[in-house]
Amino acid sequence: MNDTPELKKATISVLLANLDVNQITDRNKNKGNNRLAKYIVKST
C-alpha cells in the first residue's frame, strides 16, 4: 500500500490527537478520584 505523505501526516495527526484526548480523560478521572478520596471512609 503506497500512502501519500499527506495521508501519512493526517494519520499521525489523528493518532496523536487521540492520544492527547486519552491522556486528558485519564487526568480528569484521577482528579475526580482525588477529589472524592477525602469523603471516602475506609472501614477496617
BELTAGI-V449007 format. One line per field, one symbol per residue. phi: phi as a letter, one per 20 degrees, with the letter a starting at -180 (. if undefined). psi: psi as a letter, one per 30 degrees, with the letter a starting at -180 (. if undefined). burial: I if it has 24 or more other C-alpha atoms within 12 Angstrom, else O. Layout:
phi->???
psi->???
burial->???
//
This chain:
phi->.defgffffffffffffffffffffffffffffffegfeeeeed
psi->kjkleeeeeeeeeeeeeeeeeeeeeeeeeeeeeeefeffkkkk.
burial->OOOOOOOOOOOOOOOOOOOOOOOOOOOOOOOOOOOOOOOOOOOO
//
